[in-house]
């Protein structure tokens, strides 16, 4: 007999599993919905010291209370915040657990806090003061649940029930870091993705296919995935379907991600065959310098050339190797710019997590200051070119462009935080910042085979730019993917890169 231990997310308790639990028991399963300290009908037990450790101990007690079997058949399910106490407890009792189910939530690692993925900006501000303003976060009103996840599929009655039974969330549960020994990483895992909340299997496959190390564990043979066409609370919106998925997960079913086994896309050759150029490495930046023809003017001979600073995407792990400025695409862009008579600049910045955009912006600012101080560079003719997840950084310079910034470019950019990202500084919203761009020209390369959620952020930005009169030159690559310079070696890709470069250099007066 399989025993399910069910742990719900913020503000809820065991009551939220009622319909799912009934269906699981009808199938012959043993079910243990968990009410964490301070939640549900235990709301009066919360005290200022109630934190993640308190909730981990709650879950461990439930696991210990399940009759031991040989072999063990305990499937533990964590929804939303609930995955943090689930992982903490499974890490301490790995011998009792046969599978961990991540229900519309992330895969936190050792040292992560649940607050890092809180989507509500007001709550993030409260968490940033370490709970000094209050040791509890008020439960949402019926109009506020959408801030915590998609309410797609919830009837008015279900939403009212969610609101009626909600309890304040102890702040310490979201600010105390999760500590894992590593034992839980060896356990089989299943992700249940709620597509109404922005996650789907296709997106997971794209992340794995991208080759970045932090996503490769998703392709382990013991890891499976399911989709539910609903919002963030499937236990209320589609309990029968969720119960069926949990039973199938317990049997080891689900979609497996197939590792490509090929060279990761980011390490594949650049789409253009550009001549090699010498580069100078100074701190976090690499400079690709153009030749100075013998007949050049004295000013050009002194090296007063415009510069294009290429800003890689992310977030990326701090230990990824090689770092982005050594990836063939960025080496290619730097060389290509130099071959056309301007200084190409690549930079390694510290966008390692969704809360690092401020630090990454500071790194780019520092890099630009160093480039402008170089005697071979014209300090008044600089372009910034952003890629992928670095698109959010565009907001920093759109809000008040300096006089030296002659052009901003973005290639397959992500221009708003995605639904699964959690905490991102609200300053980094290009659609909100674009009304401050004035006459700054923007060159945007848009790929036709983009992830739908990413594509929507681009369309929202373009609509905002049009409304405020900011000029955006859009270069479309209809049959290209995200990262096309490395994976789509076709004529349209080559033409798109060349067209974007020509547009940027034209704004630099080069």
N, C-alpha and C positions, 0 to 999 in steps of 0.2 A: 504493500500500500504506500502510495506517495503521500507525504505530509507537506502541505504548502504553508509557509510562513509569509504573511502578507503585511508589508509595512508601507503605509501611505505617506504622502508628502505634507507640505506645510499646511497648518491650520486644521487638519482633518484628524480622524481617528479610525478605530476599527469599524465604525458604522458605515463608512464609505464602501466597504467591501461586501456588504450584506448580500446583494443580489449575486455577485460573483461567487461568494462562499457557498450559497445555496446550490448553485449549479455544479460546483466542484464536488460537493458532498454527494449530490445525486449520482455523480459518476463513480463514487466509491472512495474518493480521496479524503484524507484527513486534512482539516483546514484550521489554521491558527492566525486569525487577524490580530494584529498587534495595536494596542493603544499606548502610545508613548507618553511618558510623564508630561503632564501639562496639556495634553491633547484630549479631544473627545470628552468622555465622562470623567477623565482624570484632570481636567483643567485646573481644579483647585489645588492640585499637588505641586504645581510649578512654583519655584522660588527663584530669586535672582541668580543663584548658582546653577540652575538647570542648564545643561549645555549638551553638546554632541556626545560627550562621554557618558552622560546620564542615559541618553537614548541608546547608545551601544550596549550598555549594561542591561537595559530593558529587553533588547532583542536577544542577547545571550541567554537571559533567563528563560525566554520562551523556547529557544533551541534546546536548552538543557532539559526542559520539561516535556519535550517530545519523546515518546517511547523509542528507545534505541532499537535499530534494526540492523541486520547483517545481510547484505550491505546496507548502509544508510540510504534512505530515499527522501531526503529533505530538500525541497526546492524553495529557495528563499527569494522573494520578489520585493524589489524596492521601486517605488514610484516617486519621481520628482526628488525632493530633499531626502526621502526615505532611503535612497540608495546609499547615502553616507552611513547611517547606522547599520544598514544591511552589510556593507562591505567591511565595516569595522568589526561586526560580530562574526561574519564568516571568516575573517582573517584569524580570529581567535579560536574558532571551532571548525577548521577546514575539514576535519575527518568526519564531521556530521553532515556536510553539505554535498549534494550531488550536482546542483546547478544554481547559478545566480542569474536572476532575470532582471534586466534593466528596463523598466517600464517608462517609456517616454522621458528618459533622463540621460545624463551623460555617463562617462566612465572616469570618475575622479581618481586621482592618484595620491600617493602619500604626500602629505603637506597641503593638499587643497582644502579650501573651505567651501561650504555650500553657498556662502554669500557671493562667491565669485561668479556664480551662474544665476543670481537673482535678477530677473528682468525689470523689476520695478525700480525706477530711478529714485523715487522718494525714499524707498526702503534702503537702497544702497547708500544714500547720504546718511541715514541713521546708523547703518552698520559702520560707516567710516569713522564715526566718533566712538567706536568700541562699546556702543550701547550706553553711553553716558546719559543720553537724553531719555532713554527708557530701557528697561531690561526685557520688555516684551514689545512685539510688533503687533499692532491691532489687526484683527481679522478683516479681510476685505468686505466691502459692501457688495451688493449684487452687481453694481455697475463697475466694480474694480477688479473682478476676477479675470477679466481679459488681460490685465497687466501681468498676470502670473502664468498665462498660457491660453491657448485658443479654447474658446467655449463652444466651438463647433460641435453640433450633435446633442447639446444639452437642451432639454425641454425647459420651459419656464418653471415647471414644477421641480425639476432636478436642480436648476440653478437656485431656486428658493431654498431647497433642502440643503444645498452646499453652504449657503449663507447662514441659514438658521442654526446649523450644528457647528459652524466654524469657531475655533478657539484661538486666542492670541498665541503667537509663536515666540517662545523664549529666544532672545537675541543671541545668546551664547551657542545655540544649536547651529547658527549660521556663521559664527565667527571663529569657533574653535577648529583648528586644523585636524583633518583626518590623518590618523597615524596607522600605517600598514607595515607589517613585517615582510610582506611579499608572498605569504602563503596563499592568499586569496587569488593571486594571478594564475595559479595552476588549475583553478576550478573551471569546469565548463561554464560558458556564459551564453545568454540569449538576450538580444536587444529587441524590444517590441516598440516599433516606431509608429507614432500617430501622425499620419500625413497631414492632417489639418493643422498641426502645430509646426509644420515646416520640415519635418524629417522624413526621409524615405530611403529605400534600399539603393536606388540609383545614386543618390548623393554619397552614401557610404562606399559604393563601388568606385565612384570618382575619386574619393579621398585615398582609397587603397591603390588605385591605378596610378595616382600621382606620384607614388613611390616614396613619399616622405616617411621617415622611420617611425614617427609617433602613431601612424595609422596602420602599420603592418600587422599588429596583433589582432586586428579585426578580421584578418584572413586566416586565423588559426582554424584547423579543422574542427575543434571542439566549440567554436563560436558560431552561433546561428542567428538569423534575423526573421522577424515577421513584420508585416505592415497591418495597421488598422486605419480605415478611412474615417477618421473621427478626430476630435480635438484632444485636449490634454487630460481629460478625465474620462477615460473609456470605461471605468468601472461603473459610471453613472450613465454614460451615453450608449454603450453597447456591451452590457455585462455578459450576455450569452456568447458573443464573439470573443470577448476577452477570456472567458473561462475556457473556451475551446482552444485558443492559442496557448494558454498556460498548460493545458493537458498535453498538447502536442510538443511544447517545449520540454516538458518533463520526460517525454519519450525520445528526446534528442533530435526531433524534427526541426525544420526551418531552413531558410535559404542560407547557403554558404557562399562566402565571397571567395572567388578563385584568385590566388596570387598570380600575377603575370609572370614572374620569374625573369622578366626582361630588365634591361637597363632602365632605371627610373626616368620618366620623361624629362625631369629637370637636369639630367646628366646627358641627354642626347644632344647631337650637334645643332648649332644655330641654323636657321632656315636659309640664311644668306652665306655665300662663300666670300668672306671678307678677308682682305690681306692681314697678316699678323702685324701688330704694332707693339712697340715697346711700352711697358707700363711702369709707372712709379707707384710704390705702395707707401702711403703715409698714414699711420694710425689705422682708422677704419676705412679709409678711402683708397681707391686706385685711380690714377690719372692715365688716360690714353691721349697722347699728344700728337697733333698733326704735324706733317712736314711743313717747313717754311721754305717756299720756293725762293730761288736766288733773286728773282725780280720783285720780290715782295717789298712793300713799303717799309720804312724804318719802324713804324708802329707795329706792323705785323711781324717784323723780324724780332721785335722785343717780346713777341708772344701775346699781344693783346687780342686774344681770340675769345669768342663766346664759349660758354660751357653748357653742356647738358648733363644734369645729374639724374641718374637712373636709380629709382627707389624700389627695391624688391618687395614682394608681398609677404604675407604671414597671417597669423602668428606661426613662428617656427621654433622648434626646440633650441635651447641655447647651445646644445652640443652637436647640432647637425653638422656633418662634414661631408664634402667640402662646404664652406660657407657660400652664400649666394653670389658674392662677387667673383667666385671661381667657377660658377655654373656656366656652361657654354653659352647660354642665351645672353647673360649679362656681359660676359667677355665679348660676345659678338656685337652687342649694342655699343659697347664702349669703343671697340675697334671701328665699327661702322661710322660712328660719329667722327672719330679722328680722321678716317679716310676721306671725309667730306669737308675737312678743314676746321673743325671745332674740337674743343677739348671734351672728351667723353669721360664721365666720372661715375664710378660705381661705389656703393657704400654698404657696409654691413651695419645695420642698425639693430636695436635690441627690442624688436617686437616679438616677444616670446609668449605672451599671453594676452587675453582680451582686455586686461587692465593695463597694458603697456603702451597704449597709443601715445600718451603724454611723453613717456620716456623716448619712444621712437621719434616723435616730432622734435624733441630736444637734440637727439643724435643727428637728424637731418639738418637742423639749424646750425649745429656745430660744424658739420661737414661743409655746408655752403659757405660759412664764414671762412673756413680754411681755404676753400677753392677761390673765393673772391680775393683773398689776400695773396694768392700766388701771382707773382709778377708777369707770368705768361698769360694770364686770364684777364679779359675785360670784365671788371667787377660789376658793370652796369648792364651786362647782357647774359643773363642766366635763365635757363629753362629747367623746370622740375618735371620728371616723367615718372608716374606712379603705376605700379602693376598689382593686379589681383587685390588681396586684402589690404595693401597699402593705400588703396583708393580712399579709405576713410581719412587718411592723413591730408588729402587734398583740402579738406575743410579748413585746416590750420592756415593755409595760404590764400584761400578764397575769401576768408572773412575780412582780410585787410591786406591786399597784395602790396609788397614793398616795390619801390620804383625799379629795382634791379631785376625783378621777375618779369620777363618779357613773354613767357608762355608757360602754361601748365598742360601736361599731357597725361592721359590715363589709358592704359591698355587692359582689356577685359577686367575692368575694375569692379570691386565690390564697394558700393557707395552708401551703404547703410548696414548696421549690424544685422546679421542673420538671426532668425528666431532662436536658434540653438546656441547663440554665443554668450548670452548672459551679460555681465557687467561690461559696458563700454562707456567711457567718458562722453557725456552728451555734447561736448564741444566738437566731436568728430562726426558730424552729420553734414556731408557736403550739400545736400538739398536745402538745409537750413542756412548754410553759410554762403551760398552762391549769390544771394542778393547783395553781398558786400564786395563782389568781385569787380564791379565796375567794368572797365574796358579790357580786362585781362582776357586774352584769347585762350580758349581751351580746345585741345585736340583729343578726341575720344575715339578709341578703336573698340568696336563692338563686334563680338563673335556671334554667329547665328546658332551655334550648337551649345549655347550657354545653359547652365543650370537655371531652371525657371525662377527660383527665388532670387538668385543673383541678378538675372536679367530684369526683374521687377525693380530692383534698386536703381538700375541704370535708367529705366524709363521714368521713375519718380524724379530722379535728378534732372533729366532732360526737360521734364515738364516744369520743374521749378526754375531752371535756367531760362526757359522760354518766357515764363511769366515775368521775370525781372529784367529781361533783355540782355542777358549775358550771351555772348557769341560762342557757340560750341560747334566745331567742325567735326562731324561724325564720319568715321571711316568704317564701313561695314565689310565684314568678312563672312559671307553667308554660310559657307560650309566648313567653318573652322571651330575648333574647340578652345576652351580655356587653356592657355599655354601653347597656343598654336605654333609659335616660332620654333618649338622643340618637337612637336608631335605631328604637325600637318605640313609636311614638306611638299607643298604644292605651289603652283604659280600664283594663285590668288593670295597665298600667305606672303610670298616674296613681295608682291606688289603692295600689299597692305603695309608691311614694314617700311618699304621705300616711300610710300605716300605719306605715312605718318611722320617719317624723318624729314621729308622735304617740307611739310607743313610747319614743323617745329623750327627748322632752320630759317624758314622764311620770316617767321616772327622774330627771330634773333637778328635779322638783317644780315644773314650770312649767305 
